[in-house]
Amino acid sequence: MGPDQQHPVLDVVNLVKTYGEGETAVHALRGVSLTVERGDYVAIMGSSGSGKSTLMNILGCLDIPTSGQYLLDGTDVSRLDDRQLALVRNRRIGFVFQSFNLIPRTSALANVELPLAYAGVRSVERRRRALAALDLVGLAERGNHEPNQLSGGQQQRVAVARALVTAPALVLADEPTGNLDSHSTSEVLAVLDRLNRAGRTIVLITHEPDVADHARRLIRLVDGNIVTDVRHRPLPYLERSVTV
């Protein structure tokens, strides 16, 4: 069964996040609303203190808003308990972090299999899906290599494969090229571009304009508010005359 096309992947309405109370309260988000349709590729930019990390944590179900509504793939995550949130994080969101977060002294293949192991998928099926994900990022031949045997760009591509392996509704990438040199940055961005052209929905947090240029849409945050939301390129299904 294909994904339900009736609702957007992200539907955020008037999101507010306040830390602390009274005069010392910090207003990290001041009423952010945005909708991300299936297949879009959105970059969120903002300087330190703009609220982009807070927004990232809420979109990733790592934190909850003070008020407002967040629907992920049609599910109101504000109504979920901790166990249900953990399931959503594992199955509906693929995370890519700045620091790769791979397990050392463990093969690339085993790293990619990890979310499936948590989800209770059988080992034969885990291996098949992990190999397919490594193939998608161009590392099918490196499955037996450990992280310290791979370049930074290759390690981040393993992390992208791990993010994809559960077939999530959303790939959420937080400064994914922040620790990479320019060659490795190009490698990783080329993989994200290719995945998006194949229909994956990507939200990317970055402070680098050349990274944000790869996205179809650019949102800028200042002091917890969206100040610009500009579309560079149409959604993929509007680019193609035939949708698959």
Beta strands, then each sheet from edge to edge (+ up, - down):
strand 1: 10-19
strand 2: 26-36
strand 3: 41-45
strand 4: 67-72
strand 5: 75-76
strand 6: 93-96
strand 7: 170-174
strand 8: 202-206
strand 9: 217-222
strand 10: 225-231
sheet 1: 2+ 1- 4+ 5-
sheet 2: 6+ 7+ 8+ 3+ 9+ 10-
end
